[in-house]
Amino acid sequence: MKLIKLTSSRDNNPIYININEIGHFYEGEKSKMNCKGSGFEMEKFTTVGVKTHNDGFSVKETPEEIIEKIRMVHNASSTYIIL
């Protein structure tokens, strides 16, 4: 099993995903109230779809960062978790 560690955009907790279970991922944006409560700002996230979770996971990493982590796993000589 080859895992990558991603960060939940909802609560900043780590999510470990088996790269062989990833079906797709795409970038999105959502509005979030700013820390002063005076307005909204746009927050980017990436949705990662996996075979075992119908709605996928929203993570902070960009698609490019996810691709780089997957490349690192493919180039590793044995089982690793890429942090």
Number of C-alpha atoms within 10 A of each C-alpha: 11 18 20 19 16 23 17 18 18 11 8 11 11 14 15 15 18 15 17 12 15 15 12 12 18 12 15 13 11 10 11 12 12 11 9 7 8 7 10 13 12 12 13 16 21 21 21 22 18 19 12 10 11 8 11 17 21 22 24 20 20 17 18 9 12 20 13 13 20 19 12 14 19 14 9 13 7 9 11 14 16 17 11
